[in-house]
Amino acid sequence: MNLPVLGELPLSGFAHAWFFLFLLVIAGLAVLYVSIQRSRQQRLARFADSDMIGRLSAAPQNRWRHLPAVLVAVALVFFTIAMAGPSLDRKLPRNRAVIMLVMDVSTSMNATDVPPNRLKAAQEAAKKFADELTPGVNLGLITYAANPTMLSSPTTNHDATKVAIDKMQVAERTATGEAIFAALQAISTVGAVIGGGEGPPPARIVLFSDGKETTPANPNNPRGAFTAARAAKDQGIPISTIAFGTPDGKVEVDGSEVEVPVDDSTMKEVAQLSGGTSYTADDTAELNQIYDTLQDQIGYETVRGDASTGWLRLGALVLAVAAISAVLLNRRLPL
């Protein structure tokens, strides 16, 4: 529950649950208060006549005079909850993470099954991803066809990556494994110079392609995609793969139309071997949604944090109301 001004009021993740034993003290005080009130009634009945008792019982003040005490008890309950230390998961922006965009620019990316074509749609989505990425994340770009090309080293200057994205050009063949190895090397290099924490920074490879690897033919070769995925797993760097395109993709090669249907089987295996997640998209909207998901996963980390402030504010507010009502109703503070 989240209330205006007061903030979040969670009832979970208590760090000091033993403070709830204080509720027994509150219960004891409530019993003591009731006992005192009954004792007063008994004394009143003993020394006053019945007509006077009836007039006092009918008085408005008599009906509401217990309100301040009730509010004090409620405030103590809220303070007890605060002392028990409720907590919530909070999303904090990462400031040391490294993301390598590894994008396929093989000839099949000219297919127009995703308008205007796969490459231009991929460029626009990638630039949107760079725009919305957490500012402190280091973003780099590698494109690959027969060989990988480093267009932008990992940097927090995401505008530089966007400029590099516009320079992507198609070429022949698809060397997915070589591209993954190049990304691992880039992450290792930037990780050696990034400070501000213990150990290497968290890193992720986002691999974007529309087809299977062609160079080498066997992805289990020493420089193949599956071998590279296993290397990423060993280094603790998951690969999020995006298979982009439709089964109806076609390109023109030397005057002939060649079918280039999207092949997501290789991408799924790469993601699984590396400990990452695979995605598929056959239009720009789905691709943007995937990038939004990755931004949420990679750009932020979830940290369990204290959330007792809201209960403290609520307790203080109720205590203030108790004091005001005591002055108005009983002409004295509820002490």
Sine and cosine of phi, psi and omega as CSV:
sin_phi,cos_phi,sin_psi,cos_psi,sin_omega,cos_omega
0.00,0.00,0.68,-0.73,-0.02,-1.00
-0.76,-0.65,0.90,-0.45,-0.04,-1.00
-0.95,-0.30,0.58,-0.81,0.06,-1.00
-0.84,0.54,0.63,-0.78,0.02,-1.00
0.96,0.28,-0.78,0.63,-0.06,-1.00
-0.95,0.33,-0.62,0.78,-0.01,-1.00
1.00,-0.10,-0.41,-0.91,-0.09,-1.00
-0.98,0.20,0.62,-0.79,0.00,-1.00
-0.78,-0.62,0.95,0.30,-0.05,-1.00
-0.98,0.20,0.40,-0.91,0.07,-1.00
-0.79,-0.61,0.77,0.64,-0.01,-1.00
-0.41,-0.91,0.23,-0.97,0.06,-1.00
0.90,0.44,0.65,0.76,-0.07,-1.00
-0.95,0.30,0.81,-0.59,-0.01,-1.00
-0.99,0.14,-0.44,0.90,-0.04,-1.00
-0.73,-0.68,0.89,0.46,-0.12,-0.99
-0.88,0.48,-0.38,0.93,-0.03,-1.00
-0.90,0.43,-0.27,0.96,0.06,-1.00
-0.91,0.42,-0.30,0.95,0.03,-1.00
-0.91,0.41,-0.24,0.97,0.11,-0.99
-0.88,0.48,-0.39,0.92,0.02,-1.00
-0.90,0.43,-0.33,0.94,0.06,-1.00
-0.88,0.48,-0.48,0.88,0.06,-1.00
-0.91,0.42,-0.60,0.80,0.05,-1.00
-0.91,0.42,-0.68,0.73,0.02,-1.00
-0.89,0.46,-0.67,0.74,0.03,-1.00
-0.89,0.46,-0.64,0.77,0.03,-1.00
-0.90,0.44,-0.65,0.76,0.04,-1.00
-0.90,0.43,-0.61,0.80,0.02,-1.00
-0.90,0.43,-0.68,0.74,0.03,-1.00
-0.89,0.45,-0.67,0.74,0.01,-1.00
-0.89,0.46,-0.66,0.75,0.00,-1.00
-0.89,0.46,-0.72,0.70,0.00,-1.00
-0.89,0.46,-0.65,0.76,0.00,-1.00
-0.89,0.45,-0.66,0.75,0.01,-1.00
-0.90,0.44,-0.68,0.74,0.00,-1.00
-0.90,0.44,-0.65,0.76,0.03,-1.00
-0.91,0.41,-0.62,0.78,0.03,-1.00
-0.89,0.45,-0.63,0.77,0.04,-1.00
-0.90,0.43,-0.65,0.76,0.01,-1.00
-0.90,0.45,-0.64,0.77,0.01,-1.00
-0.91,0.42,-0.66,0.75,0.02,-1.00
-0.91,0.41,-0.62,0.78,0.01,-1.00
-0.90,0.43,-0.67,0.74,0.00,-1.00
-0.91,0.41,-0.50,0.86,-0.05,-1.00
-0.96,0.26,-0.59,0.81,-0.13,-0.99
-0.94,-0.34,-0.09,1.00,-0.01,-1.00
-0.87,-0.49,0.45,-0.89,0.02,-1.00
-0.98,0.18,0.21,-0.98,-0.11,-0.99
-0.91,0.41,-0.57,0.82,0.01,-1.00
-0.90,0.44,-0.66,0.75,0.02,-1.00
-0.91,0.41,-0.66,0.75,0.00,-1.00
-0.88,0.47,-0.66,0.75,0.01,-1.00
-0.89,0.45,-0.66,0.75,0.00,-1.00
-0.92,0.39,-0.64,0.77,0.01,-1.00
-0.92,0.38,-0.63,0.78,-0.02,-1.00
-0.93,0.37,-0.50,0.87,-0.03,-1.00
-0.99,0.11,-0.17,0.99,-0.05,-1.00
-0.92,0.38,0.65,-0.76,0.02,-1.00
-0.84,0.54,-0.64,0.77,-0.01,-1.00
-0.87,0.50,-0.58,0.82,-0.03,-1.00
-0.91,0.41,-0.53,0.85,-0.02,-1.00
-0.97,0.24,-0.50,0.86,-0.11,-0.99
-0.96,-0.28,-0.03,1.00,-0.11,-0.99
-0.92,0.39,-0.27,0.96,0.01,-1.00
-1.00,0.06,-0.18,0.98,-0.06,-1.00
-0.84,0.54,-0.73,0.68,0.00,-1.00
-0.85,0.53,-0.65,0.76,0.00,-1.00
-0.91,0.41,-0.64,0.77,0.05,-1.00
-0.89,0.46,-0.69,0.73,0.00,-1.00
-0.90,0.43,-0.62,0.79,0.06,-1.00
-0.88,0.48,-0.68,0.74,0.02,-1.00
-0.89,0.46,-0.66,0.75,0.03,-1.00
-0.90,0.44,-0.67,0.74,0.03,-1.00
-0.88,0.48,-0.65,0.76,0.03,-1.00
-0.90,0.44,-0.58,0.81,0.07,-1.00
-0.89,0.45,-0.70,0.71,0.01,-1.00
-0.90,0.44,-0.65,0.76,0.05,-1.00
-0.90,0.44,-0.58,0.82,0.03,-1.00
-0.90,0.44,-0.69,0.72,0.04,-1.00
-0.87,0.50,-0.66,0.75,0.02,-1.00
-0.89,0.45,-0.68,0.74,0.00,-1.00
-0.91,0.41,-0.47,0.88,0.01,-1.00
-0.95,0.32,-0.20,0.98,0.13,-0.99
0.96,0.28,0.86,0.51,0.09,-1.00
-0.90,0.43,0.46,-0.89,-0.04,-1.00
-0.65,-0.76,0.32,-0.95,0.01,-1.00
-0.67,-0.74,0.42,-0.91,0.14,-0.99
-0.98,0.20,0.80,-0.61,0.00,-1.00
-0.86,-0.51,0.64,-0.77,0.04,-1.00
-1.00,-0.01,0.87,-0.49,0.01,-1.00
-0.90,-0.43,0.69,-0.73,0.01,-1.00
-0.91,0.41,0.66,-0.75,0.06,-1.00
-0.98,0.20,0.58,-0.81,0.02,-1.00
-0.87,-0.49,-0.08,1.00,-0.04,-1.00
-0.83,-0.56,0.04,1.00,-0.10,-1.00
-0.95,0.32,0.43,-0.90,0.04,-1.00
-0.81,-0.58,0.79,-0.62,0.06,-1.00
-0.84,-0.54,0.78,-0.62,0.11,-0.99
-0.94,-0.34,0.89,-0.45,0.16,-0.99
-0.99,0.15,0.87,-0.49,0.01,-1.00
-0.90,-0.44,0.95,-0.32,-0.20,-0.98
-0.87,-0.49,0.77,-0.64,0.02,-1.00
-0.95,0.31,0.79,-0.61,0.07,-1.00
-0.83,-0.56,0.53,0.85,0.05,-1.00
-0.93,0.37,0.20,-0.98,-0.10,-0.99
-0.83,0.56,-0.53,0.85,-0.04,-1.00
-0.90,0.45,-0.29,0.96,0.02,-1.00
-0.94,0.33,-0.11,0.99,0.09,-1.00
-0.99,0.11,-0.06,1.00,-0.02,-1.00
-0.87,0.49,0.63,-0.78,-0.08,-1.00
-0.98,-0.19,0.28,0.96,0.03,-1.00
-0.92,0.40,-0.40,0.92,0.16,-0.99
-0.92,-0.40,0.95,-0.31,-0.11,-0.99
-0.93,0.37,0.50,-0.86,-0.14,0.99
-0.94,0.33,-0.51,0.86,0.25,-0.97
-0.32,-0.95,0.16,-0.99,-0.09,-1.00
-0.86,0.52,-0.66,0.75,-0.06,-1.00
-0.91,0.42,-0.76,0.65,-0.04,-1.00
-0.92,0.40,-0.61,0.79,0.06,-1.00
-0.90,0.44,-0.65,0.76,0.03,-1.00
-0.90,0.43,-0.63,0.78,0.00,-1.00
-0.90,0.44,-0.72,0.70,-0.02,-1.00
-0.90,0.44,-0.66,0.75,0.01,-1.00
-0.92,0.38,-0.63,0.77,0.01,-1.00
-0.91,0.41,-0.61,0.79,0.02,-1.00
-0.93,0.36,-0.60,0.80,0.07,-1.00
-0.89,0.46,-0.66,0.75,0.04,-1.00
-0.87,0.49,-0.70,0.71,0.01,-1.00
-0.90,0.44,-0.62,0.79,0.01,-1.00
-0.89,0.46,-0.65,0.76,-0.14,-0.99
-1.00,-0.08,-0.08,1.00,-0.03,-1.00
-0.93,0.37,0.58,-0.82,0.04,-1.00
-0.77,0.63,0.78,-0.63,-0.12,-0.99
-0.82,0.57,-0.55,0.83,-0.07,-1.00
-0.98,0.18,-0.08,1.00,-0.03,-1.00
-0.99,0.14,0.69,-0.72,0.07,-1.00
-1.00,0.09,0.87,-0.49,-0.06,-1.00
-0.91,-0.42,0.76,-0.65,0.05,-1.00
-0.79,-0.61,0.22,-0.98,-0.05,-1.00
-0.68,-0.73,0.79,-0.62,0.14,-0.99
-0.82,-0.58,0.76,-0.65,0.14,-0.99
-0.95,-0.30,0.40,-0.91,-0.02,-1.00
-0.48,-0.87,0.60,-0.80,0.21,-0.98
-0.73,-0.69,-0.97,-0.24,0.09,-1.00
-0.95,0.32,-0.45,0.89,0.00,-1.00
-0.61,-0.79,0.46,-0.89,0.05,-1.00
-0.98,0.18,0.54,-0.84,0.04,-1.00
-0.76,-0.65,0.82,-0.57,0.05,-1.00
-0.99,0.15,0.96,-0.28,0.02,-1.00
-1.00,-0.01,-0.43,0.90,0.01,-1.00
-0.43,-0.90,0.87,-0.50,0.08,-1.00
-0.94,0.35,0.42,-0.91,-0.02,-1.00
-0.83,0.55,0.80,-0.59,-0.04,-1.00
-0.46,-0.89,0.43,-0.90,0.10,-1.00
-0.99,0.14,-0.10,0.99,0.09,-1.00
-0.99,0.12,1.00,0.08,-0.09,-1.00
-0.94,0.35,-0.35,0.94,0.08,-1.00
-0.90,0.44,-0.56,0.83,0.04,-1.00
-0.90,0.43,-0.61,0.79,0.04,-1.00
-0.92,0.38,-0.62,0.78,0.02,-1.00
-0.89,0.45,-0.63,0.77,0.07,-1.00
-0.88,0.47,-0.65,0.76,0.01,-1.00
-0.91,0.41,-0.59,0.80,0.01,-1.00
-0.87,0.49,-0.61,0.80,0.00,-1.00
-0.92,0.38,-0.27,0.96,-0.04,-1.00
-1.00,-0.02,0.02,1.00,-0.03,-1.00
-0.90,0.43,0.72,-0.70,0.03,-1.00
-0.69,-0.73,0.55,-0.83,-0.06,-1.00
-0.98,0.21,0.44,-0.90,0.07,-1.00
-0.46,-0.89,0.06,-1.00,-0.08,-1.00
-1.00,0.07,0.42,-0.91,0.09,-1.00
0.96,0.27,0.16,-0.99,-0.06,-1.00
-0.59,-0.80,0.98,-0.22,-0.02,-1.00
-0.96,-0.27,0.97,0.25,-0.08,-1.00
-0.90,0.44,-0.68,0.73,-0.03,-1.00
-0.87,0.50,-0.70,0.71,0.01,-1.00
-0.87,0.48,-0.61,0.79,0.00,-1.00
-0.92,0.39,-0.65,0.76,0.01,-1.00
-0.91,0.41,-0.68,0.73,0.03,-1.00
-0.88,0.47,-0.62,0.78,0.03,-1.00
-0.91,0.42,-0.62,0.79,0.03,-1.00
-0.92,0.40,-0.65,0.76,0.03,-1.00
-0.88,0.48,-0.63,0.78,0.02,-1.00
-0.92,0.40,-0.64,0.77,0.01,-1.00
-0.91,0.42,-0.65,0.76,0.02,-1.00
-0.91,0.41,-0.66,0.75,0.02,-1.00
-0.89,0.46,-0.64,0.77,-0.03,-1.00
-0.92,0.40,-0.75,0.66,-0.03,-1.00
-0.95,0.32,-0.52,0.86,0.02,-1.00
-0.90,0.43,-0.45,0.89,-0.01,-1.00
-0.96,0.28,-0.32,0.95,-0.06,-1.00
-0.93,-0.37,-0.18,0.98,0.02,-1.00
-0.99,0.15,0.82,-0.58,0.04,-1.00
-0.97,-0.24,-0.33,-0.94,0.09,-1.00
1.00,0.05,0.24,0.97,0.01,-1.00
-0.10,-0.99,0.18,-0.98,0.02,-1.00
-1.00,0.03,0.76,-0.65,0.04,-1.00
0.98,0.20,0.03,-1.00,-0.01,-1.00
-0.93,0.36,0.43,-0.90,0.01,-1.00
-0.94,0.35,0.46,-0.89,0.10,-0.99
-0.89,0.46,0.63,-0.78,-0.08,-1.00
-0.65,-0.76,0.40,-0.91,0.03,-1.00
-0.52,-0.86,0.61,-0.79,0.14,-0.99
-0.96,-0.27,0.77,-0.64,0.11,-0.99
-0.95,-0.31,0.96,-0.29,-0.09,-1.00
-0.99,-0.17,0.86,-0.52,-0.07,-1.00
-0.90,-0.44,0.83,-0.56,0.00,-1.00
-0.39,-0.92,0.29,-0.96,0.05,-1.00
-0.90,-0.43,-0.01,1.00,-0.05,-1.00
-0.42,-0.91,0.01,-1.00,-0.03,-1.00
-0.99,0.15,0.26,-0.97,0.02,-1.00
-0.93,0.36,0.65,-0.76,0.06,-1.00
-0.91,-0.42,-0.31,0.95,-0.01,-1.00
-0.71,-0.70,0.96,-0.29,-0.02,1.00
-0.97,0.23,0.16,-0.99,-0.03,-1.00
-0.94,0.35,-0.53,0.85,0.00,-1.00
-0.98,-0.21,0.91,-0.41,-0.03,-1.00
-0.92,0.39,-0.18,0.98,0.05,-1.00
-1.00,-0.03,0.03,1.00,0.09,-1.00
-0.89,0.46,0.30,-0.95,-0.05,-1.00
-0.80,0.60,-0.51,0.86,0.02,-1.00
-0.93,-0.36,0.33,0.94,-0.03,-1.00
-0.99,0.11,0.16,-0.99,-0.09,-1.00
-0.91,0.42,-0.65,0.76,-0.04,-1.00
-0.95,0.33,-0.60,0.80,0.06,-1.00
-0.90,0.44,-0.67,0.74,0.02,-1.00
-0.91,0.42,-0.61,0.79,0.03,-1.00
-0.90,0.44,-0.64,0.77,0.05,-1.00
-0.91,0.42,-0.62,0.79,0.05,-1.00
-0.89,0.45,-0.64,0.77,0.05,-1.00
-0.89,0.45,-0.65,0.76,0.04,-1.00
-0.88,0.48,-0.69,0.73,0.00,-1.00
-0.89,0.46,-0.51,0.86,-0.02,-1.00
-1.00,-0.03,0.04,1.00,0.02,-1.00
0.95,0.31,0.51,0.86,-0.02,-1.00
-0.88,-0.48,0.99,-0.16,0.01,-1.00
-0.94,0.35,0.44,-0.90,0.03,-1.00
-0.90,-0.43,0.87,-0.49,0.13,-0.99
-1.00,-0.03,0.88,-0.47,-0.06,-1.00
-0.97,-0.24,0.58,-0.82,0.06,-1.00
-0.80,-0.60,0.92,-0.39,0.10,-0.99
-1.00,-0.04,0.88,-0.48,-0.17,-0.99
-0.87,-0.50,0.79,-0.62,0.03,-1.00
0.72,-0.70,-0.01,-1.00,-0.01,-1.00
-0.85,-0.52,0.19,-0.98,0.07,-1.00
-0.93,0.36,-0.16,0.99,-0.09,-1.00
-0.97,-0.22,0.24,0.97,-0.04,-1.00
-0.91,0.41,0.64,-0.76,0.03,-1.00
-0.61,-0.79,0.56,-0.83,0.09,-1.00
-0.73,-0.68,0.37,-0.93,0.04,-1.00
-0.99,-0.16,0.84,-0.55,-0.01,-1.00
-0.80,-0.59,0.89,-0.45,0.00,-1.00
0.80,0.60,0.67,0.74,0.05,-1.00
0.99,0.14,-0.02,1.00,0.01,-1.00
-0.91,-0.42,0.55,-0.83,0.02,-1.00
-1.00,0.04,0.81,-0.58,-0.05,-1.00
-0.88,-0.48,0.75,-0.66,0.03,-1.00
-0.97,0.24,0.72,-0.69,0.02,-1.00
-0.73,-0.69,0.93,0.37,0.01,-1.00
-0.91,0.41,0.55,-0.84,0.03,-1.00
-0.90,0.44,0.63,-0.78,0.01,-1.00
-0.81,-0.58,0.97,-0.26,-0.06,-1.00
-0.99,-0.13,0.00,1.00,-0.05,-1.00
-0.91,0.41,-0.69,0.73,0.02,-1.00
-0.90,0.44,-0.67,0.74,-0.03,-1.00
-0.90,0.43,-0.65,0.76,0.03,-1.00
-0.89,0.46,-0.65,0.76,-0.01,-1.00
-0.93,0.37,-0.64,0.77,0.04,-1.00
-0.87,0.49,-0.72,0.70,0.01,-1.00
-0.88,0.47,-0.71,0.71,-0.03,-1.00
-0.90,0.44,-0.70,0.71,-0.02,-1.00
-0.91,0.42,-0.50,0.87,-0.05,-1.00
-1.00,0.00,-0.17,0.99,-0.08,-1.00
1.00,0.08,0.31,0.95,0.00,-1.00
-0.98,-0.21,-0.32,-0.95,-0.05,-1.00
-0.81,-0.59,0.63,-0.78,0.02,-1.00
-0.97,-0.24,0.56,-0.83,0.03,-1.00
-0.73,-0.69,0.43,-0.90,0.11,-0.99
-0.76,-0.64,0.59,-0.81,0.01,-1.00
-0.57,-0.82,0.73,-0.68,0.03,-1.00
-0.91,-0.42,0.14,0.99,0.13,-0.99
-0.43,-0.90,0.14,-0.99,-0.07,-1.00
-0.91,0.42,-0.61,0.79,-0.02,-1.00
-0.88,0.47,-0.71,0.70,0.03,-1.00
-0.90,0.43,-0.62,0.78,0.00,-1.00
-0.90,0.44,-0.69,0.73,0.03,-1.00
-0.89,0.45,-0.60,0.80,0.03,-1.00
-0.91,0.43,-0.63,0.78,0.04,-1.00
-0.90,0.44,-0.70,0.71,0.02,-1.00
-0.89,0.46,-0.58,0.81,0.07,-1.00
-0.89,0.45,-0.65,0.76,0.03,-1.00
-0.90,0.45,-0.69,0.72,0.00,-1.00
-0.91,0.42,-0.63,0.78,0.05,-1.00
-0.86,0.51,-0.67,0.74,-0.01,-1.00
-0.92,0.39,-0.62,0.78,-0.02,-1.00
-0.96,0.27,-0.69,0.72,-0.15,-0.99
-1.00,-0.03,-0.60,0.80,-0.09,-1.00
-0.97,0.25,-0.27,0.96,-0.05,-1.00
-0.74,-0.68,0.42,-0.91,0.14,-0.99
-0.85,-0.53,0.57,-0.82,-0.02,-1.00
-1.00,-0.09,0.84,-0.54,-0.05,-1.00
-0.82,-0.57,0.72,-0.70,0.06,-1.00
-0.98,0.21,0.84,-0.54,-0.07,-1.00
-0.76,-0.65,0.35,-0.94,0.00,-1.00
-0.90,0.44,0.66,-0.75,0.00,-1.00
-0.69,-0.72,0.65,0.76,-0.04,-1.00
-1.00,0.01,-0.22,0.98,-0.10,-0.99
-0.86,0.52,-0.67,0.74,-0.01,-1.00
-0.87,0.49,-0.65,0.76,0.02,-1.00
-0.92,0.38,-0.60,0.80,0.05,-1.00
-0.89,0.46,-0.69,0.72,0.01,-1.00
-0.89,0.45,-0.68,0.73,-0.01,-1.00
-0.90,0.43,-0.66,0.75,0.03,-1.00
-0.89,0.46,-0.68,0.73,0.02,-1.00
-0.90,0.43,-0.63,0.77,0.02,-1.00
-0.89,0.45,-0.72,0.69,0.00,-1.00
-0.91,0.42,-0.61,0.79,0.03,-1.00
-0.90,0.43,-0.62,0.78,0.04,-1.00
-0.91,0.42,-0.65,0.76,0.04,-1.00
-0.90,0.44,-0.62,0.79,0.03,-1.00
-0.88,0.47,-0.67,0.74,0.00,-1.00
-0.91,0.41,-0.69,0.72,-0.01,-1.00
-0.90,0.43,-0.70,0.72,-0.01,-1.00
-0.91,0.41,-0.56,0.83,0.03,-1.00
-0.90,0.43,-0.66,0.75,0.01,-1.00
-0.92,0.39,-0.66,0.75,-0.04,-1.00
-0.95,0.30,-0.62,0.79,-0.10,-0.99
-1.00,0.00,-0.70,0.72,-0.13,-0.99
-0.93,-0.36,-0.05,1.00,0.00,-1.00
0.89,0.46,0.44,0.90,0.06,-1.00
-0.29,-0.96,0.35,-0.94,0.01,-1.00
-0.96,0.29,0.45,-0.89,-0.05,-1.00
-0.98,0.19,0.94,0.35,-0.03,-1.00
-0.90,-0.44,0.00,0.00,0.00,0.00
